[in-house]
Amino acid sequence: MSRSGRYDMPLLKQALLLLIANDGPLGPEWLDHPLKGNWQGYRECHIGGDFLLIYKIEAGAGAHADLFNE
């Protein structure tokens, strides 16, 4: 990914890779927080300036027994 207009695509890629690697919310430096109301169950983080990422973790990665509580 490269810079796309006013959005910092390398920083977005960094956030996405961290989400994948950590299998959970981002650290406080990303201002990551849960959303409320109609967006309950989703999270938002600040990529930079007014560039936001809204995401939802629906499934994790791991052994079959761990993922399905077997």
MDAnalysis code that builds the backbone (N, CA, C; Angstrom):
import MDAnalysis as mda
import numpy as np

u = mda.Universe.empty(210, n_residues=70, atom_resindex=np.repeat(np.arange(70), 3), trajectory=True)
u.add_TopologyAttr("name", ["N", "CA", "C"] * 70)
u.add_TopologyAttr("resid", np.arange(1, 71))
u.add_TopologyAttr("resname", ["MET", "SER", "ARG", "SER", "GLY", "ARG", "TYR", "ASP", "MET", "PRO", "LEU", "LEU", "LYS", "GLN", "ALA", "LEU", "LEU", "LEU", "LEU", "ILE", "ALA", "ASN", "ASP", "GLY", "PRO", "LEU", "GLY", "PRO", "GLU", "TRP", "LEU", "ASP", "HIS", "PRO", "LEU", "LYS", "GLY", "ASN", "TRP", "GLN", "GLY", "TYR", "ARG", "GLU", "CYS", "HIS", "ILE", "GLY", "GLY", "ASP", "PHE", "LEU", "LEU", "ILE", "TYR", "LYS", "ILE", "GLU", "ALA", "GLY", "ALA", "GLY", "ALA", "HIS", "ALA", "ASP", "LEU", "PHE", "ASN", "GLU"])
u.atoms.positions = np.array([
    [0.841, -1.189, 0.000],
    [0.000, 0.000, 0.000],
    [0.880, 1.245, 0.000],
    [0.387, 2.272, -0.583],
    [1.119, 3.533, -0.586],
    [0.182, 4.643, -0.146],
    [0.715, 5.861, -0.102],
    [-0.126, 6.996, 0.280],
    [-1.238, 7.169, -0.749],
    [-2.435, 7.332, -0.264],
    [-3.589, 7.510, -1.135],
    [-4.235, 8.838, -0.786],
    [-3.910, 9.876, -1.547],
    [-4.463, 11.190, -1.242],
    [-3.988, 11.668, 0.104],
    [-4.922, 11.972, 0.979],
    [-4.561, 12.483, 2.305],
    [-4.491, 11.389, 3.364],
    [-4.698, 10.144, 2.972],
    [-4.688, 9.044, 3.931],
    [-3.334, 8.355, 3.954],
    [-2.850, 8.061, 5.148],
    [-1.556, 7.411, 5.328],
    [-1.749, 5.898, 5.273],
    [-1.671, 5.342, 4.077],
    [-1.910, 3.918, 3.895],
    [-0.868, 3.031, 4.585],
    [0.416, 3.409, 4.637],
    [1.364, 2.584, 5.394],
    [0.998, 2.495, 6.882],
    [0.470, 3.566, 7.448],
    [0.056, 3.536, 8.851],
    [-1.177, 2.649, 9.027],
    [-2.091, 2.673, 8.066],
    [-3.253, 1.776, 8.100],
    [-2.785, 0.326, 8.041],
    [-1.834, 0.044, 7.163],
    [-1.290, -1.311, 7.051],
    [-0.666, -1.748, 8.374],
    [0.040, -0.836, 9.036],
    [0.646, -1.150, 10.330],
    [-0.432, -1.510, 11.347],
    [-1.510, -0.742, 11.396],
    [-2.602, -1.018, 12.335],
    [-3.234, -2.376, 12.041],
    [-3.477, -2.670, 10.777],
    [-4.086, -3.947, 10.409],
    [-3.184, -5.123, 10.766],
    [-1.894, -4.982, 10.527],
    [-0.961, -6.056, 10.876],
    [-0.904, -6.273, 12.382],
    [-0.974, -5.187, 13.158],
    [-1.000, -5.317, 14.617],
    [-2.274, -6.010, 15.086],
    [-3.399, -5.680, 14.473],
    [-4.658, -6.341, 14.827],
    [-4.578, -7.836, 14.561],
    [-4.004, -8.200, 13.429],
    [-3.867, -9.614, 13.085],
    [-2.903, -10.307, 14.040],
    [-1.772, -9.682, 14.306],
    [-0.745, -10.298, 15.151],
    [-1.196, -10.443, 16.597],
    [-1.908, -9.442, 17.119],
    [-2.293, -9.446, 18.530],
    [-3.623, -10.127, 18.785],
    [-4.410, -10.362, 17.731],
    [-5.720, -10.996, 17.865],
    [-6.569, -10.289, 18.927],
    [-6.464, -8.961, 18.971],
    [-7.225, -8.177, 19.937],
    [-7.061, -6.702, 19.668],
    [-7.659, -5.877, 20.525],
    [-7.609, -4.418, 20.340],
    [-6.184, -3.874, 20.307],
    [-6.052, -2.712, 19.693],
    [-4.759, -2.030, 19.609],
    [-4.443, -1.317, 20.916],
    [-3.196, -0.946, 21.084],
    [-2.747, -0.259, 22.287],
    [-3.263, 1.168, 22.375],
    [-3.037, 1.800, 23.523],
    [-3.561, 3.150, 23.768],
    [-3.020, 4.215, 22.820],
    [-1.856, 3.991, 22.229],
    [-1.303, 4.978, 21.298],
    [-2.172, 5.127, 20.045],
    [-3.048, 4.167, 19.790],
    [-3.951, 4.219, 18.637],
    [-5.317, 4.797, 19.017],
    [-5.504, 5.173, 20.275],
    [-6.789, 5.684, 20.774],
    [-7.924, 4.712, 20.442],
    [-7.647, 3.431, 20.584],
    [-8.600, 2.371, 20.279],
    [-9.658, 2.306, 21.376],
    [-10.923, 2.235, 20.992],
    [-11.998, 2.182, 21.986],
    [-13.245, 1.536, 21.387],
    [-14.097, 0.963, 22.265],
    [-15.349, 0.375, 21.776],
    [-16.343, 1.469, 21.402],
    [-17.187, 1.168, 20.430],
    [-18.232, 2.099, 20.024],
    [-19.540, 1.740, 20.725],
    [-20.468, 2.685, 20.727],
    [-21.747, 2.507, 21.427],
    [-22.902, 2.657, 20.451],
    [-24.098, 2.428, 20.957],
    [-25.305, 2.618, 20.155],
    [-25.398, 1.622, 19.015],
    [-25.739, 2.117, 17.822],
    [-25.870, 1.247, 16.651],
    [-24.566, 0.553, 16.289],
    [-23.453, 1.086, 16.759],
    [-22.134, 0.523, 16.452],
    [-21.604, -0.360, 17.584],
    [-22.452, -0.698, 18.563],
    [-22.018, -1.550, 19.669],
    [-21.493, -2.874, 19.110],
    [-20.380, -3.331, 19.648],
    [-19.731, -4.543, 19.163],
    [-18.579, -4.259, 18.208],
    [-18.475, -3.001, 17.784],
    [-17.382, -2.569, 16.914],
    [-16.403, -1.726, 17.713],
    [-15.218, -1.562, 17.180],
    [-14.199, -0.722, 17.796],
    [-13.727, 0.304, 16.774],
    [-13.134, 1.377, 17.276],
    [-12.595, 2.422, 16.409],
    [-11.194, 2.759, 16.880],
    [-10.305, 2.980, 15.937],
    [-8.977, 3.469, 16.279],
    [-8.629, 4.610, 15.338],
    [-7.723, 5.456, 15.790],
    [-7.318, 6.639, 15.040],
    [-6.010, 6.343, 14.321],
    [-6.072, 6.314, 12.999],
    [-4.883, 6.057, 12.197],
    [-4.037, 7.321, 12.120],
    [-4.682, 8.441, 12.031],
    [-3.986, 9.726, 11.989],
    [-4.945, 10.823, 11.583],
    [-4.918, 11.916, 12.314],
    [-5.811, 13.024, 12.012],
    [-7.257, 12.580, 12.046],
    [-7.965, 12.782, 10.948],
    [-9.373, 12.402, 10.849],
    [-9.538, 11.057, 10.141],
    [-8.464, 10.288, 10.020],
    [-8.477, 8.987, 9.357],
    [-8.720, 7.926, 10.421],
    [-9.912, 7.326, 10.403],
    [-10.318, 6.363, 11.420],
    [-10.478, 4.979, 10.808],
    [-10.312, 3.968, 11.649],
    [-10.583, 2.597, 11.249],
    [-11.640, 2.053, 12.197],
    [-12.754, 1.592, 11.659],
    [-13.783, 0.926, 12.451],
    [-13.670, -0.552, 12.133],
    [-13.611, -1.374, 13.188],
    [-13.426, -2.798, 12.958],
    [-14.164, -3.611, 13.999],
    [-14.316, -4.885, 13.699],
    [-14.954, -5.829, 14.610],
    [-14.166, -7.125, 14.546],
    [-13.835, -7.660, 15.695],
    [-13.144, -8.942, 15.753],
    [-14.217, -10.007, 15.921],
    [-14.420, -10.793, 14.879],
    [-15.468, -11.804, 14.914],
    [-14.948, -13.184, 15.278],
    [-13.723, -13.473, 14.926],
    [-13.168, -14.792, 15.197],
    [-11.681, -14.661, 15.422],
    [-11.154, -15.555, 16.193],
    [-9.725, -15.556, 16.439],
    [-9.055, -16.646, 15.627],
    [-7.784, -16.790, 15.857],
    [-7.014, -17.848, 15.216],
    [-6.451, -18.733, 16.310],
    [-6.416, -19.999, 16.062],
    [-5.873, -20.914, 17.041],
    [-6.272, -22.341, 16.718],
    [-6.035, -23.206, 17.668],
    [-6.375, -24.608, 17.494],
    [-7.892, -24.777, 17.456],
    [-8.351, -25.773, 16.743],
    [-9.777, -26.054, 16.615],
    [-10.438, -26.141, 17.989],
    [-9.816, -26.856, 18.903],
    [-10.384, -27.023, 20.241],
    [-10.490, -25.697, 20.983],
    [-9.522, -24.818, 20.795],
    [-9.557, -23.516, 21.460],
    [-10.655, -22.627, 20.884],
    [-10.792, -22.617, 19.576],
    [-11.767, -21.744, 18.924],
    [-13.204, -22.184, 19.168],
    [-13.424, -23.488, 19.283],
    [-14.779, -24.000, 19.439],
    [-15.035, -24.549, 20.838],
    [-14.172, -24.197, 21.787],
    [-14.322, -24.597, 23.194],
    [-14.548, -26.096, 23.355],
    [-13.771, -26.876, 22.634],
    [-13.901, -28.338, 22.729],
    [-12.884, -28.906, 23.679],
])
